Amino acid sequence: MVVAYHGCDVAVAEQLLQGEKFRKSRNDYDWLGEGVYFWEYGAARALEFARDQARRGKLSRPAVVGALVQLGRCFDLMDTRFTSELDDAFRLLKASRDEAGEPLPVNEGKTPDRLLRRRDCAVLNYYLRWLQEIGAPYDTVRCGFVEGPPVYEGSGIHCQSHVQIAVRDLTCILGVFRPTLHP
C-alpha cells in the first residue's frame, strides 16, 4: 500500500472527496497506459502538475487529492522482472501493427523527456490487455521517471523526477483524503 497524490481541478477534488469515483485517463500519450494517475508520495509534484494544467487552460483551480492505493497485482517497472518483458511487448505490438498496415506510434515532445509517450502508452496498453485476455491481469502500473532539468550543473538528479502509478482497477483506491500541502 502506498500514499499517492492526484493533481486535478478543485471541483473534481471536492467530488472525489465526497465519494465520486475516479475516472481513468485514456489519452494516447499517457506514460503508463490507461488508468488513474498518481504520484507516489509526491503531493508537491501532483500540485505542480495541476498548476501546469491550469496554465494550459485544462483546468481552472489546481488542487490535489491524496489516496491510499493498494498496488495489488502491480506491473512494477521499478523491478527488472517487468522491464525485461517490455521488449516482447513491443514486438507483439509491432507485429500486430505491421499485419494491420498501421504505423507504430512515436514518443515525442519538445524536451528530452518526450512528454507525449504515445509509443510507451500503446505498448503498455496492448501488452496489459493481452495479459488480461490470457488470465494474467494487472491492477496497477508503477514506474520511476527522470524528468526535468538537472538540479545543478552536472547532476544526475533531475528537478521533476518521480514515481508514477496508473491504477487500472479502481478497487485498488482504498480511500481518499484532503492533504495538507506546505508552501
Number of C-alpha atoms within 10 A of each C-alpha: 11 13 16 23 29 26 26 23 20 17 14 19 22 15 12 19 17 11 10 11 12 17 11 16 16 13 14 17 22 22 24 26 29 23 23 20 27 25 25 24 17 18 23 16 22 26 21 17 19 24 21 15 18 16 13 10 10 14 18 16 16 23 24 27 25 26 23 17 23 19 22 15 14 18 23 18 17 14 11 9 11 12 15 11 12 16 11 13 19 19 13 16 20 17 13 14 14 12 9 9 9 11 9 17 17 15 16 15 11 8 11 10 15 15 15 19 21 21 21 21 23 24 24 22 21 18 21 22 15 15 13 12 10 9 9 11 17 19 19 25 25 22 18 15 15 15 17 14 17 15 12 10 8 7 9 11 15 15 14 15 15 18 18 21 28 25 29 23 17 17 13 18 19 11 14 20 15 15 13 10 10 6 4
